[in-house]
């Protein structure tokens, strides 16, 4: 079968052998940042200089052990591993970036993929000149590779925007470059928001979302889909707030949502547990419950408006503090109903969830396949596409992810057919409303 991957990070596609080859080709790599972070996450400090001096076969095996993510963990452990990519592939050399793009496209083409949307987040030290050089190199290499396959393989670029104040700046740089370079405009079909979620609520992106959507309407031949990672890592808030973040992202105009684990995870796993969130987050949740009072109460969720308004007044005097959330049976049941409410919204508004099975199991620390949110999404008829996320780090491929789904989730032929068809229906150039932009 042929597949399309709509959720994959460009440098997360670097396999162990490519990254090891690149590391051995360089004389001076600063390892301190990576080694410090790795030690903090895993209580073990690798000596990368010594490792790379080992005989090649032995050194490669040790390198793979340090690089690959083969066990369940959390986002901090994932980031500690990803930092090895940052240390080796520094993004200071556009020529190197082009070489890596060719390697990655070749691997995916060999796996029988026909369409891949590659996301890339640039570090904060990249200035506009280097940004332009990197984006042009990446897009032109992708266009050349597509041409070399007679359009049998379609690589597409997605700029990952920082959730910080740099996001609008990088977006402006991209739009200017798309205006000046037709190949960049043709290959770039979306923008993405990724990296750390905690501390960056979707509401902060309201103006940027509006700007992107307005630009799409003004110049539909260069329209960009909005892809938004949300509900993947939410240890800083209640489950209710994590569900709300997913809803808010869709309301703001996101076309596809990355992971959205909080929406499909079984709330019973929270039974008897306690979480905490900031006063500001709790106040946002109160405002949400008041806004959707009628819809939520119709689902059987008990909401006392007078109590919430009274609580909100007290919270206004407690800025900077935290609120504890204890999950009893009633709260667990209410969370499930909240999930159903938001899933129904995604279904009715055709907002697609990008589900990445291995990544979700590893980063989301999902203990068994049957607890994976994907099954519940499909049962609720939420639009879903399957992605491999960071296949180089996880040692997987998209065909392997589809095989995992068949083997572990016992989906019907109809479900599998829907997943396959969704990769066509929810491609970025379709969901953004982009009109046909031909290659030159």
Secondary structure, DSSP 8 states (H G I E B T S, - for coil): --EEEEEEETGGG--HHHHHHHHHT-S----HHHHHHHHHHHS----HHHHHTS-HHHHHHHHHHHH---S---HHHHHHHHHHHHHHS-S--HHHHHHHHHHHHHHHHHTTEEEEEEEEE--TT--HHHHHHHHHHHHHHHHHHHHHTTTSSEEEEEEEE-SSTHHHHHHHHHHHHHHH-HHHHHHEEEEEE-S--TT--GGGGHHHHHHHHHHHHH-GGG--EEEEEESS--TTS-HHHHHHHHHHHHHHT-SEEEE-HHHHS-GGGGTT-EEEEEHHHHHHHHHHHHHTHHHHHHTT----HHHHHHHHHHHTT-TT-EEEEE--HHHHHHHHHHHHHHHHHHHHHT-EEEE-HHHHHHHTT--SGGG-HHHHHHHTT--EEE--BSHHHHT--HHHHHHHHHHHS---HHHHHHHHHHHHHT-HHHHTT-------
